[in-house]
């Protein structure tokens, strides 16, 4: 019986660590549209004040795609607001 409970504990710990990346909180990035050119290109400034200089380019690119697809772009002096490409998405906390 003790052997079974040890196996259950080990299995539970392994499963916990296997799913940790999926339950982490979302990135706390901020974004700002800086320019929309005549040909439709959008220049999006994105940063993470929590990570500062440790904010990787790869993470910024993924976050920018998420903004365009799921969140949309807020209007400001330089840009007209843009709705998200997907209006309804199935899953909370979508991460690319």
C-alpha positions as CSV (number, residue, x, y, z in Angstrom):
1,X,0.0,0.0,0.0
2,X,2.8,2.4,0.8
3,X,4.5,1.7,-2.6
4,X,1.2,2.6,-4.4
5,X,0.9,5.9,-2.5
6,X,4.5,6.8,-3.2
7,X,3.8,6.2,-6.9
8,X,0.7,8.3,-6.8
9,X,2.6,11.2,-5.1
10,X,5.4,11.0,-7.7
11,X,2.8,10.8,-10.6
12,X,1.0,13.8,-9.1
13,X,4.2,15.8,-8.9
14,X,5.2,15.0,-12.4
15,X,1.8,16.0,-13.8
16,X,1.9,19.2,-11.8
17,X,5.2,20.2,-13.3
18,X,4.1,19.1,-16.8
19,X,1.2,21.5,-16.7
20,X,2.9,24.5,-15.0
21,X,3.7,26.3,-18.3
22,X,0.0,26.1,-19.3
23,X,-1.4,27.7,-16.1
24,X,1.1,30.5,-15.8
25,X,-0.4,34.0,-15.8
26,X,-0.4,35.9,-19.1
27,X,2.3,38.2,-20.0
28,X,1.7,41.8,-18.8
29,X,2.8,43.4,-22.0
30,X,1.7,46.9,-23.1
31,X,1.2,48.0,-26.7
32,X,0.8,51.1,-28.7
33,X,0.2,51.7,-32.3
34,X,2.8,54.2,-33.6
35,X,2.0,54.4,-37.3
36,X,-0.3,53.1,-40.0
37,X,1.2,53.6,-43.4
38,X,-0.7,54.3,-46.6
39,X,-0.1,50.7,-47.8
40,X,-1.7,49.3,-44.6
41,X,1.4,48.4,-42.6
42,X,1.0,48.9,-38.9
43,X,3.9,49.8,-36.7
44,X,3.2,48.4,-33.2
45,X,5.3,49.2,-30.2
46,X,5.1,46.5,-27.6
47,X,6.9,46.2,-24.2
48,X,6.8,44.5,-20.9
49,X,7.5,46.8,-18.0
50,X,7.9,43.9,-15.6
51,X,10.7,42.2,-17.7
52,X,12.3,45.5,-18.9
53,X,15.4,44.7,-20.9
54,X,15.0,41.0,-20.4
55,X,11.9,41.1,-22.7
56,X,13.0,39.0,-25.6
57,X,12.3,39.9,-29.2
58,X,10.6,36.5,-29.8
59,X,8.2,37.1,-26.9
60,X,7.4,40.6,-28.2
61,X,6.7,39.2,-31.7
62,X,4.3,36.6,-30.2
63,X,2.6,39.2,-28.0
64,X,2.2,41.5,-31.0
65,X,0.5,38.8,-33.0
66,X,-1.8,38.1,-30.1
67,X,-2.7,41.8,-29.9
68,X,-3.6,41.8,-33.6
69,X,-5.6,38.6,-33.6
70,X,-7.3,38.6,-30.2
71,X,-7.3,42.1,-28.7
72,X,-7.3,44.6,-31.5
73,X,-5.4,47.9,-31.5
74,X,-6.6,50.9,-29.5
75,X,-7.0,54.2,-31.3
76,X,-4.6,57.0,-30.5
77,X,-3.2,60.2,-32.2
78,X,-1.2,58.2,-34.7
79,X,-3.6,55.3,-35.5
80,X,-7.2,54.6,-36.1
81,X,-8.4,51.8,-33.8
82,X,-8.4,48.3,-35.3
83,X,-10.8,45.5,-34.2
84,X,-9.3,42.1,-33.5
85,X,-9.2,39.7,-36.5
86,X,-11.0,37.1,-34.4
87,X,-14.1,38.4,-32.7
88,X,-14.9,35.3,-30.7
89,X,-12.3,32.8,-29.6
90,X,-13.0,29.6,-27.8
91,X,-10.4,29.5,-25.0
92,X,-9.6,31.8,-22.2
93,X,-6.0,32.9,-22.1
94,X,-5.1,32.3,-25.7
95,X,-1.4,32.1,-26.2
96,X,0.4,31.5,-29.4
